[in-house]
Amino acid sequence: MRWLSLARLMPAAAVAAIAAWPAFAAQGDDPDWPCIQRKVPDLSLGQIWTGGELPQTAADWSKDAAISALVTELSARRVPLPEAQQKIKSYAEGLPEGEREQRMTMLVQGLFDHMNRERSDVIAGIARYAHRQRDMATLLRQEASAVDALRAKPDSNPNELAVRSDRLVFQTRIFQERAESLSFVCEVPTLIEQRLYALAKAIAETLKDQ
């Protein structure tokens, strides 16, 4: 294939983008963080809840099977946000008036605990992914230098050079595809945070309307 033949001529150029990895990382406390978005490992309840301090009973949300199931359902991003907000409204309307505030505050705490933990897990996964990318970048740079050195030898084996050049191009493509995937994954913590805020706001509105 023609693109492979051209790649054999310049293996170092094939990994030029790798040299600056992670060039798109944000400035912050963690220089290894690969995302443009600032790294905030954990959220605080005050960032998403403006309805006043939650009662101590809210911490017992996981002991309530109905609320635990609702937390899991509402936090799932496959459920459209408007549908999740309507489920909150319907759930609140179905509660006895004397229980509504207590159970809705339990729902707030449950959503926060569940989604903040999910968000932290995603951030940890991004960090592991970035470390693997950084290791792969190091290996690709080393292989590019080795292929350049092999090409410079007058008695190098053309078949070996072709095989190693083709392999380098293939591995570089994998690296670049993984880098592109990472840029999408970097959006996930923000999406979780935005959904959590929207759900908490919907709960606050149901309590205000009671």
MODELLER restraints for C-alpha pairs under 7 A, 6 or more apart:
rsr = mdl.restraints
at = mdl.atoms
rsr.add(forms.Gaussian(group=physical.xy_distance, feature=features.Distance(at['CA:4:A'], at['CA:166:A']), mean=6.20, stdev=0.5))
rsr.add(forms.Gaussian(group=physical.xy_distance, feature=features.Distance(at['CA:7:A'], at['CA:14:A']), mean=6.81, stdev=0.5))
rsr.add(forms.Gaussian(group=physical.xy_distance, feature=features.Distance(at['CA:7:A'], at['CA:165:A']), mean=6.99, stdev=0.5))
rsr.add(forms.Gaussian(group=physical.xy_distance, feature=features.Distance(at['CA:7:A'], at['CA:169:A']), mean=6.81, stdev=0.5))
rsr.add(forms.Gaussian(group=physical.xy_distance, feature=features.Distance(at['CA:8:A'], at['CA:162:A']), mean=6.49, stdev=0.5))
rsr.add(forms.Gaussian(group=physical.xy_distance, feature=features.Distance(at['CA:8:A'], at['CA:165:A']), mean=5.13, stdev=0.5))
rsr.add(forms.Gaussian(group=physical.xy_distance, feature=features.Distance(at['CA:8:A'], at['CA:166:A']), mean=6.85, stdev=0.5))
rsr.add(forms.Gaussian(group=physical.xy_distance, feature=features.Distance(at['CA:11:A'], at['CA:144:A']), mean=5.66, stdev=0.5))
rsr.add(forms.Gaussian(group=physical.xy_distance, feature=features.Distance(at['CA:11:A'], at['CA:165:A']), mean=6.33, stdev=0.5))
rsr.add(forms.Gaussian(group=physical.xy_distance, feature=features.Distance(at['CA:12:A'], at['CA:144:A']), mean=5.19, stdev=0.5))
rsr.add(forms.Gaussian(group=physical.xy_distance, feature=features.Distance(at['CA:12:A'], at['CA:145:A']), mean=6.93, stdev=0.5))
rsr.add(forms.Gaussian(group=physical.xy_distance, feature=features.Distance(at['CA:14:A'], at['CA:169:A']), mean=6.52, stdev=0.5))
rsr.add(forms.Gaussian(group=physical.xy_distance, feature=features.Distance(at['CA:15:A'], at['CA:141:A']), mean=6.96, stdev=0.5))
rsr.add(forms.Gaussian(group=physical.xy_distance, feature=features.Distance(at['CA:15:A'], at['CA:172:A']), mean=6.37, stdev=0.5))
rsr.add(forms.Gaussian(group=physical.xy_distance, feature=features.Distance(at['CA:18:A'], at['CA:137:A']), mean=5.82, stdev=0.5))
rsr.add(forms.Gaussian(group=physical.xy_distance, feature=features.Distance(at['CA:21:A'], at['CA:134:A']), mean=6.95, stdev=0.5))
rsr.add(forms.Gaussian(group=physical.xy_distance, feature=features.Distance(at['CA:22:A'], at['CA:34:A']), mean=5.75, stdev=0.5))
rsr.add(forms.Gaussian(group=physical.xy_distance, feature=features.Distance(at['CA:24:A'], at['CA:34:A']), mean=6.66, stdev=0.5))
rsr.add(forms.Gaussian(group=physical.xy_distance, feature=features.Distance(at['CA:24:A'], at['CA:35:A']), mean=6.67, stdev=0.5))
rsr.add(forms.Gaussian(group=physical.xy_distance, feature=features.Distance(at['CA:24:A'], at['CA:36:A']), mean=6.17, stdev=0.5))
rsr.add(forms.Gaussian(group=physical.xy_distance, feature=features.Distance(at['CA:25:A'], at['CA:33:A']), mean=6.06, stdev=0.5))
rsr.add(forms.Gaussian(group=physical.xy_distance, feature=features.Distance(at['CA:25:A'], at['CA:34:A']), mean=4.32, stdev=0.5))
rsr.add(forms.Gaussian(group=physical.xy_distance, feature=features.Distance(at['CA:25:A'], at['CA:35:A']), mean=4.90, stdev=0.5))
rsr.add(forms.Gaussian(group=physical.xy_distance, feature=features.Distance(at['CA:25:A'], at['CA:36:A']), mean=5.25, stdev=0.5))
rsr.add(forms.Gaussian(group=physical.xy_distance, feature=features.Distance(at['CA:26:A'], at['CA:33:A']), mean=7.00, stdev=0.5))
rsr.add(forms.Gaussian(group=physical.xy_distance, feature=features.Distance(at['CA:26:A'], at['CA:34:A']), mean=6.90, stdev=0.5))
rsr.add(forms.Gaussian(group=physical.xy_distance, feature=features.Distance(at['CA:26:A'], at['CA:35:A']), mean=5.88, stdev=0.5))
rsr.add(forms.Gaussian(group=physical.xy_distance, feature=features.Distance(at['CA:26:A'], at['CA:36:A']), mean=4.48, stdev=0.5))
rsr.add(forms.Gaussian(group=physical.xy_distance, feature=features.Distance(at['CA:26:A'], at['CA:37:A']), mean=6.37, stdev=0.5))
rsr.add(forms.Gaussian(group=physical.xy_distance, feature=features.Distance(at['CA:26:A'], at['CA:38:A']), mean=6.21, stdev=0.5))
rsr.add(forms.Gaussian(group=physical.xy_distance, feature=features.Distance(at['CA:28:A'], at['CA:38:A']), mean=6.79, stdev=0.5))
rsr.add(forms.Gaussian(group=physical.xy_distance, feature=features.Distance(at['CA:33:A'], at['CA:127:A']), mean=6.61, stdev=0.5))
rsr.add(forms.Gaussian(group=physical.xy_distance, feature=features.Distance(at['CA:34:A'], at['CA:130:A']), mean=6.34, stdev=0.5))
rsr.add(forms.Gaussian(group=physical.xy_distance, feature=features.Distance(at['CA:35:A'], at['CA:183:A']), mean=6.99, stdev=0.5))
rsr.add(forms.Gaussian(group=physical.xy_distance, feature=features.Distance(at['CA:35:A'], at['CA:186:A']), mean=5.76, stdev=0.5))
rsr.add(forms.Gaussian(group=physical.xy_distance, feature=features.Distance(at['CA:41:A'], at['CA:120:A']), mean=5.64, stdev=0.5))
rsr.add(forms.Gaussian(group=physical.xy_distance, feature=features.Distance(at['CA:41:A'], at['CA:123:A']), mean=6.71, stdev=0.5))
rsr.add(forms.Gaussian(group=physical.xy_distance, feature=features.Distance(at['CA:42:A'], at['CA:116:A']), mean=6.53, stdev=0.5))
rsr.add(forms.Gaussian(group=physical.xy_distance, feature=features.Distance(at['CA:42:A'], at['CA:120:A']), mean=6.20, stdev=0.5))
rsr.add(forms.Gaussian(group=physical.xy_distance, feature=features.Distance(at['CA:43:A'], at['CA:116:A']), mean=6.35, stdev=0.5))
rsr.add(forms.Gaussian(group=physical.xy_distance, feature=features.Distance(at['CA:45:A'], at['CA:112:A']), mean=6.90, stdev=0.5))
rsr.add(forms.Gaussian(group=physical.xy_distance, feature=features.Distance(at['CA:48:A'], at['CA:197:A']), mean=4.82, stdev=0.5))
rsr.add(forms.Gaussian(group=physical.xy_distance, feature=features.Distance(at['CA:48:A'], at['CA:200:A']), mean=6.53, stdev=0.5))
rsr.add(forms.Gaussian(group=physical.xy_distance, feature=features.Distance(at['CA:49:A'], at['CA:200:A']), mean=6.07, stdev=0.5))
rsr.add(forms.Gaussian(group=physical.xy_distance, feature=features.Distance(at['CA:51:A'], at['CA:204:A']), mean=5.87, stdev=0.5))
rsr.add(forms.Gaussian(group=physical.xy_distance, feature=features.Distance(at['CA:54:A'], at['CA:105:A']), mean=6.28, stdev=0.5))
rsr.add(forms.Gaussian(group=physical.xy_distance, feature=features.Distance(at['CA:58:A'], at['CA:105:A']), mean=5.68, stdev=0.5))
rsr.add(forms.Gaussian(group=physical.xy_distance, feature=features.Distance(at['CA:58:A'], at['CA:106:A']), mean=3.97, stdev=0.5))
rsr.add(forms.Gaussian(group=physical.xy_distance, feature=features.Distance(at['CA:58:A'], at['CA:109:A']), mean=5.93, stdev=0.5))
rsr.add(forms.Gaussian(group=physical.xy_distance, feature=features.Distance(at['CA:59:A'], at['CA:106:A']), mean=6.67, stdev=0.5))
rsr.add(forms.Gaussian(group=physical.xy_distance, feature=features.Distance(at['CA:59:A'], at['CA:109:A']), mean=6.48, stdev=0.5))
rsr.add(forms.Gaussian(group=physical.xy_distance, feature=features.Distance(at['CA:61:A'], at['CA:67:A']), mean=6.45, stdev=0.5))
rsr.add(forms.Gaussian(group=physical.xy_distance, feature=features.Distance(at['CA:61:A'], at['CA:68:A']), mean=6.71, stdev=0.5))
rsr.add(forms.Gaussian(group=physical.xy_distance, feature=features.Distance(at['CA:61:A'], at['CA:106:A']), mean=5.03, stdev=0.5))
rsr.add(forms.Gaussian(group=physical.xy_distance, feature=features.Distance(at['CA:61:A'], at['CA:107:A']), mean=6.73, stdev=0.5))
rsr.add(forms.Gaussian(group=physical.xy_distance, feature=features.Distance(at['CA:61:A'], at['CA:110:A']), mean=5.78, stdev=0.5))
rsr.add(forms.Gaussian(group=physical.xy_distance, feature=features.Distance(at['CA:62:A'], at['CA:68:A']), mean=5.50, stdev=0.5))
rsr.add(forms.Gaussian(group=physical.xy_distance, feature=features.Distance(at['CA:67:A'], at['CA:107:A']), mean=6.20, stdev=0.5))
rsr.add(forms.Gaussian(group=physical.xy_distance, feature=features.Distance(at['CA:71:A'], at['CA:107:A']), mean=6.79, stdev=0.5))
rsr.add(forms.Gaussian(group=physical.xy_distance, feature=features.Distance(at['CA:71:A'], at['CA:110:A']), mean=6.14, stdev=0.5))
rsr.add(forms.Gaussian(group=physical.xy_distance, feature=features.Distance(at['CA:71:A'], at['CA:111:A']), mean=5.48, stdev=0.5))
rsr.add(forms.Gaussian(group=physical.xy_distance, feature=features.Distance(at['CA:74:A'], at['CA:84:A']), mean=5.46, stdev=0.5))
rsr.add(forms.Gaussian(group=physical.xy_distance, feature=features.Distance(at['CA:75:A'], at['CA:111:A']), mean=6.82, stdev=0.5))
rsr.add(forms.Gaussian(group=physical.xy_distance, feature=features.Distance(at['CA:75:A'], at['CA:115:A']), mean=6.55, stdev=0.5))
rsr.add(forms.Gaussian(group=physical.xy_distance, feature=features.Distance(at['CA:85:A'], at['CA:199:A']), mean=6.34, stdev=0.5))
rsr.add(forms.Gaussian(group=physical.xy_distance, feature=features.Distance(at['CA:85:A'], at['CA:202:A']), mean=6.07, stdev=0.5))
rsr.add(forms.Gaussian(group=physical.xy_distance, feature=features.Distance(at['CA:88:A'], at['CA:203:A']), mean=6.68, stdev=0.5))
rsr.add(forms.Gaussian(group=physical.xy_distance, feature=features.Distance(at['CA:89:A'], at['CA:206:A']), mean=6.38, stdev=0.5))
rsr.add(forms.Gaussian(group=physical.xy_distance, feature=features.Distance(at['CA:92:A'], at['CA:100:A']), mean=6.36, stdev=0.5))
rsr.add(forms.Gaussian(group=physical.xy_distance, feature=features.Distance(at['CA:92:A'], at['CA:206:A']), mean=6.91, stdev=0.5))
rsr.add(forms.Gaussian(group=physical.xy_distance, feature=features.Distance(at['CA:101:A'], at['CA:207:A']), mean=6.63, stdev=0.5))
rsr.add(forms.Gaussian(group=physical.xy_distance, feature=features.Distance(at['CA:104:A'], at['CA:203:A']), mean=6.81, stdev=0.5))
rsr.add(forms.Gaussian(group=physical.xy_distance, feature=features.Distance(at['CA:108:A'], at['CA:200:A']), mean=6.12, stdev=0.5))
rsr.add(forms.Gaussian(group=physical.xy_distance, feature=features.Distance(at['CA:112:A'], at['CA:196:A']), mean=6.98, stdev=0.5))
rsr.add(forms.Gaussian(group=physical.xy_distance, feature=features.Distance(at['CA:115:A'], at['CA:192:A']), mean=6.83, stdev=0.5))
rsr.add(forms.Gaussian(group=physical.xy_distance, feature=features.Distance(at['CA:115:A'], at['CA:196:A']), mean=6.91, stdev=0.5))
rsr.add(forms.Gaussian(group=physical.xy_distance, feature=features.Distance(at['CA:119:A'], at['CA:189:A']), mean=5.30, stdev=0.5))
rsr.add(forms.Gaussian(group=physical.xy_distance, feature=features.Distance(at['CA:119:A'], at['CA:192:A']), mean=6.43, stdev=0.5))
rsr.add(forms.Gaussian(group=physical.xy_distance, feature=features.Distance(at['CA:122:A'], at['CA:189:A']), mean=6.74, stdev=0.5))
rsr.add(forms.Gaussian(group=physical.xy_distance, feature=features.Distance(at['CA:123:A'], at['CA:189:A']), mean=6.91, stdev=0.5))
rsr.add(forms.Gaussian(group=physical.xy_distance, feature=features.Distance(at['CA:147:A'], at['CA:161:A']), mean=6.88, stdev=0.5))
rsr.add(forms.Gaussian(group=physical.xy_distance, feature=features.Distance(at['CA:147:A'], at['CA:164:A']), mean=6.93, stdev=0.5))
rsr.add(forms.Gaussian(group=physical.xy_distance, feature=features.Distance(at['CA:147:A'], at['CA:165:A']), mean=6.79, stdev=0.5))
rsr.add(forms.Gaussian(group=physical.xy_distance, feature=features.Distance(at['CA:150:A'], at['CA:156:A']), mean=6.06, stdev=0.5))
rsr.add(forms.Gaussian(group=physical.xy_distance, feature=features.Distance(at['CA:150:A'], at['CA:161:A']), mean=6.93, stdev=0.5))
rsr.add(forms.Gaussian(group=physical.xy_distance, feature=features.Distance(at['CA:151:A'], at['CA:161:A']), mean=6.89, stdev=0.5))
